Amino acid sequence: MLVLHPLVPNAGIRLGSLLETFLPWLGLAVPVLLLTGLLRRSATALVALVLPVVAWLVVFGPLLVPADGGRHDLVAVQHNVADDNPDPAGTARALAREQPDLVALEEVTPAALPAYERALAPGRPHHAVVGTVGLWSRYPLTDVAPVDIRPRAFEPGWNRGMRATVHTPHGELAVYVAHLPSIRLGVQGLRAANRDESAALLGAAIEAEPARRVLLLGDLNGTVDDRGLRPLTSRLGVEGPGFALSWPADFPVARIDQVLARESAVVGLRTLPATGSDHLPVLARIRY
């Protein structure tokens, strides 16, 4: 399942997407099997364990490589701040302390927006908010526009996608900020149809994007292994070193907050300390 997870069927209960959401955790089977082999004094079982260990390292080993400490052109922070965040000002100050060039936020409410504006403005005087997503930038923003990623089943007022051109010293960068619909796990399996439909709409927008360099920051409610996000991961480079598990904040089991790039490389990812949100912020260093 580690190596051939794309062959797991996704019809009906979406078992494939569910497996891919927690794919790294399949490695926990290795110590259990190791203990069983030791208790049984089975040399064959211990030798056979080499196969799942190698499979896990092939798939996830690159994430264990230390982040590239060399040159980078941009530092970006992605954070779903939660619409019930009790301390938006404190959350914004915590993000600002990392001195990022770009800050992308989701679940920005009208009541909390002034707090984010005040705390992030020093060092990032340019910002735009569309619906419940926002972008704060050290560099000028132009061509700010909403991106329609609304599934057909949702009300017309649902607006959680935006695009802006960021004029960096290294050239123009098209930045997308998005918050895809949530997925739900119930007795009928994983309900991800709306998320998948939204991902397809966002993927089509990025495919049509004329700018050479593209950066996507967002709560995509899925991991990069999840086939439901293939419209995005097939068009954008998957992140660099670092697991950076971001959700839930109390005991992170998956990274659903993503930083994906085209014609650029994410050379390091890490999570930041918890804020008033149920997500952890993710910081990425990007090299053109």
C-alpha positions as CSV (number, residue, x, y, z in Angstrom):
1,M,0.0,0.0,0.0
2,L,2.9,2.4,0.6
3,V,4.2,2.1,-3.0
4,L,1.1,1.1,-4.9
5,H,-1.5,3.3,-3.1
6,P,-2.7,4.7,-6.4
7,L,-4.1,1.3,-7.2
8,V,-6.4,1.3,-4.2
9,P,-9.9,2.0,-5.5
10,N,-11.5,5.3,-4.7
11,A,-15.1,4.6,-5.7
12,G,-17.8,4.8,-3.1
13,I,-16.2,5.3,0.3
14,R,-13.1,6.9,-1.2
15,L,-10.8,4.4,0.5
16,G,-7.9,5.5,-1.7
17,S,-8.0,9.2,-0.6
18,L,-8.4,8.1,3.1
19,L,-5.4,5.9,2.8
20,E,-3.3,8.6,1.2
21,T,-4.3,11.2,3.8
22,F,-2.5,9.1,6.5
23,L,0.0,7.3,4.2
24,P,3.2,8.1,6.3
25,W,1.6,6.5,9.3
26,L,1.7,3.1,7.7
27,G,5.3,3.1,8.8
28,L,4.0,2.4,12.3
29,A,3.4,-1.2,11.2
30,V,7.2,-1.8,11.1
31,P,7.9,-1.6,14.9
32,V,4.8,-3.8,15.5
33,L,6.0,-6.4,13.0
34,L,9.5,-6.1,14.4
35,L,8.4,-6.9,17.9
36,T,6.3,-9.8,16.6
37,G,9.3,-11.2,14.8
38,L,11.5,-10.9,17.8
39,L,9.0,-12.6,20.1
40,R,8.7,-15.4,17.6
41,R,12.4,-15.6,17.1
42,S,11.7,-15.6,13.4
43,A,14.8,-14.7,11.2
44,T,12.6,-14.9,8.1
45,A,10.2,-12.3,9.5
46,L,13.0,-9.9,10.5
47,V,14.6,-10.2,7.0
48,A,11.2,-9.6,5.4
49,L,10.9,-6.4,7.3
50,V,13.6,-4.9,5.1
51,L,11.0,-4.5,2.3
52,P,8.5,-2.2,4.1
53,V,11.4,-0.2,5.6
54,V,12.9,0.4,2.2
55,A,9.4,1.2,0.7
56,W,8.8,3.8,3.4
57,L,12.2,5.4,2.9
58,V,11.8,5.5,-0.9
59,V,8.4,7.3,-0.5
60,F,9.1,9.5,2.5
61,G,12.9,9.5,3.0
62,P,13.3,12.8,1.0
63,L,11.2,14.6,3.6
64,L,13.8,13.5,6.3
65,V,16.7,15.2,4.5
66,P,17.7,18.4,6.3
67,A,16.3,21.5,4.7
68,D,18.7,23.3,2.3
69,G,20.3,26.0,4.4
70,G,21.5,27.9,1.3
71,R,20.1,30.8,-0.7
72,H,16.4,31.4,-0.8
73,D,14.5,34.3,-2.5
74,L,11.3,34.4,-0.5
75,V,9.9,33.4,2.9
76,A,6.2,32.6,3.0
77,V,3.8,31.7,5.8
78,Q,0.6,29.8,5.3
79,H,-2.0,29.7,8.1
80,N,-5.6,28.9,8.6
81,V,-6.2,31.2,11.5
82,A,-9.7,29.8,12.4
83,D,-12.8,31.9,12.4
84,D,-13.2,31.4,16.1
85,N,-9.7,32.4,17.0
86,P,-9.8,34.1,20.4
87,D,-6.6,36.1,19.9
88,P,-6.3,37.2,16.2
89,A,-3.8,40.0,17.2
90,G,-1.6,37.6,19.1
91,T,-1.7,35.1,16.1
92,A,-0.7,37.9,13.7
93,R,2.2,39.0,15.9
94,A,3.5,35.5,16.2
95,L,3.5,35.2,12.4
96,A,5.1,38.6,12.0
97,R,8.0,37.7,14.3
98,E,9.2,35.2,11.6
99,Q,9.7,38.2,9.3
100,P,8.1,36.5,6.2
101,D,7.8,38.3,2.9
102,L,4.3,36.8,2.3
103,V,1.6,35.8,4.7
104,A,-1.5,33.9,3.5
105,L,-4.4,33.6,5.8
106,E,-7.7,31.7,5.6
107,E,-10.9,32.0,7.7
108,V,-10.4,35.7,8.1
109,T,-13.6,37.2,9.6
110,P,-14.6,40.8,9.2
111,A,-14.4,41.2,13.0
112,A,-10.8,39.9,13.2
113,L,-9.5,41.6,10.0
114,P,-8.5,44.9,11.6
115,A,-6.3,43.0,14.1
116,Y,-4.5,41.2,11.3
117,E,-4.1,44.4,9.4
118,R,-2.5,46.3,12.3
119,A,-0.1,43.5,13.3
120,L,1.0,42.5,9.8
121,A,1.3,45.9,8.3
122,P,4.8,46.7,9.6
123,G,7.1,45.0,7.1
124,R,4.2,43.9,4.9
125,P,2.4,47.1,3.9
126,H,0.6,45.6,0.9
127,H,-2.4,43.4,1.4
128,A,-5.6,42.2,-0.2
129,V,-8.6,40.2,1.2
130,V,-11.1,38.4,-0.9
131,G,-14.0,36.7,0.9
132,T,-12.3,34.9,3.9
133,V,-8.8,34.6,2.4
134,G,-6.1,37.2,2.5
135,L,-2.6,37.9,1.4
136,W,-0.1,40.3,3.1
137,S,3.1,41.1,1.2
138,R,6.4,43.0,1.6
139,Y,6.2,43.8,-2.1
140,P,3.6,45.6,-4.1
141,L,0.5,43.7,-5.2
142,T,-1.4,44.2,-8.5
143,D,-4.1,42.4,-10.4
144,V,-5.9,41.2,-7.3
145,A,-9.0,39.2,-8.2
146,P,-11.2,36.4,-6.9
147,V,-10.8,32.9,-8.2
148,D,-14.0,30.9,-8.6
149,I,-13.4,27.6,-6.8
150,R,-17.0,27.2,-5.5
151,P,-18.5,23.8,-5.9
152,R,-21.9,23.6,-7.6
153,A,-23.6,22.5,-4.3
154,F,-22.5,25.7,-2.4
155,E,-24.3,29.0,-2.2
156,P,-23.2,31.9,-4.4
157,G,-21.7,33.8,-1.5
158,W,-19.1,31.2,-0.8
159,N,-15.8,32.8,-1.8
160,R,-12.5,31.3,-0.7
161,G,-10.0,31.8,-3.5
162,M,-7.9,34.8,-4.7
163,R,-5.0,35.6,-7.1
164,A,-2.6,38.5,-7.0
165,T,0.6,39.5,-8.8
166,V,3.5,40.1,-6.4
167,H,6.3,42.3,-7.7
168,T,9.4,40.9,-6.0
169,P,13.0,42.1,-6.6
170,H,13.5,38.8,-8.5
171,G,10.5,39.3,-10.8
172,E,6.8,38.9,-10.9
173,L,5.1,36.1,-9.1
174,A,1.5,35.0,-9.4
175,V,0.3,34.1,-5.9
176,Y,-2.9,32.1,-5.3
177,V,-4.5,31.8,-1.9
178,A,-7.2,29.2,-1.4
179,H,-9.2,27.4,1.2
180,L,-10.8,24.2,-0.3
181,P,-13.9,22.7,1.3
182,S,-13.5,20.4,4.3
183,I,-13.7,16.6,4.0
184,R,-15.7,14.5,6.4
185,L,-15.3,10.9,7.6
186,G,-18.4,9.0,8.5
187,V,-20.1,5.7,8.2
188,Q,-20.4,6.1,4.5
189,G,-16.6,6.7,4.2
190,L,-14.7,9.8,3.3
191,R,-16.9,12.6,1.9
192,A,-14.6,14.6,-0.3
193,A,-16.6,15.3,-3.5
194,N,-16.9,19.1,-2.9
195,R,-13.1,19.3,-2.0
196,D,-12.2,17.5,-5.2
197,E,-14.5,19.6,-7.3
198,S,-13.0,22.8,-5.9
199,A,-9.5,21.4,-6.4
200,A,-10.3,20.8,-10.1
201,L,-11.5,24.4,-10.5
202,L,-8.4,25.8,-8.9
203,G,-6.2,23.5,-11.0
204,A,-7.9,24.7,-14.2
205,A,-7.2,28.4,-13.1
206,I,-3.6,27.6,-12.5
207,E,-3.3,25.8,-15.8
208,A,-4.5,28.9,-17.5
209,E,-2.3,31.2,-15.6
210,P,0.0,33.1,-18.0
211,A,2.7,34.0,-15.4
212,R,5.7,31.7,-15.5
213,R,6.2,31.6,-11.7
214,V,3.2,30.6,-9.6
215,L,2.9,30.1,-5.9
216,L,-0.1,28.5,-4.2
217,L,-0.6,29.0,-0.5
218,G,-3.7,27.5,1.2
219,D,-5.6,25.1,3.4
220,L,-6.3,22.5,0.8
221,N,-7.9,20.1,3.2
222,G,-5.8,17.2,1.9
223,T,-2.2,16.0,1.8
224,V,0.0,16.1,-1.4
225,D,-0.4,12.3,-1.6
226,D,-4.2,12.5,-1.8
227,R,-5.3,11.8,-5.3
228,G,-8.1,14.4,-4.8
229,L,-5.5,17.1,-5.1
230,R,-4.0,15.7,-8.3
231,P,-5.4,18.6,-10.4
232,L,-3.0,20.8,-8.3
233,T,0.0,18.5,-7.6
234,S,0.2,17.5,-11.2
235,R,0.7,21.2,-12.2
236,L,2.8,22.4,-9.3
237,G,5.9,21.1,-7.6
238,V,5.4,19.2,-4.4
239,E,7.1,20.8,-1.3
240,G,10.6,20.2,-0.3
241,P,12.2,18.7,2.9
242,G,10.1,18.6,6.1
243,F,6.9,16.8,7.1
244,A,5.5,20.0,8.7
245,L,2.3,18.3,10.0
246,S,-0.1,21.1,10.5
247,W,-3.5,19.6,11.6
248,P,-4.9,19.3,14.2
249,A,-2.7,21.7,16.2
250,D,-3.0,19.7,19.5
251,F,-1.7,16.5,17.9
252,P,-0.8,17.0,14.2
253,V,-1.3,13.9,12.0
254,A,-1.3,15.4,8.5
255,R,-0.2,18.5,6.6
256,I,-3.3,19.9,4.9
257,D,-1.8,23.4,4.8
258,Q,0.2,23.5,1.6
259,V,2.8,25.6,-0.2
260,L,3.2,24.5,-3.9
261,A,5.2,26.3,-6.6
262,R,5.7,26.4,-10.4
263,E,9.1,27.4,-11.8
264,S,10.4,27.7,-8.2
265,A,11.5,25.3,-5.5
266,V,10.4,25.0,-1.9
267,V,13.7,24.3,-0.2
268,G,12.5,24.0,3.3
269,L,9.3,23.6,5.3
270,R,8.6,23.8,9.0
271,T,5.7,24.4,11.3
272,L,5.5,27.3,13.7
273,P,4.3,27.2,17.3
274,A,0.6,26.9,17.9
275,T,-1.6,30.0,17.8
276,G,-5.3,30.4,18.7
277,S,-6.2,28.2,15.7
278,D,-6.8,24.5,15.3
279,H,-4.1,24.5,12.6
280,L,-0.3,25.1,12.9
281,P,1.2,27.8,10.7
282,V,3.6,26.5,8.0
283,L,6.7,28.5,7.0
284,A,8.3,27.8,3.6
285,R,11.5,29.1,2.1
286,I,11.3,29.4,-1.7
287,R,14.1,29.6,-4.3
288,Y,13.5,30.9,-7.8
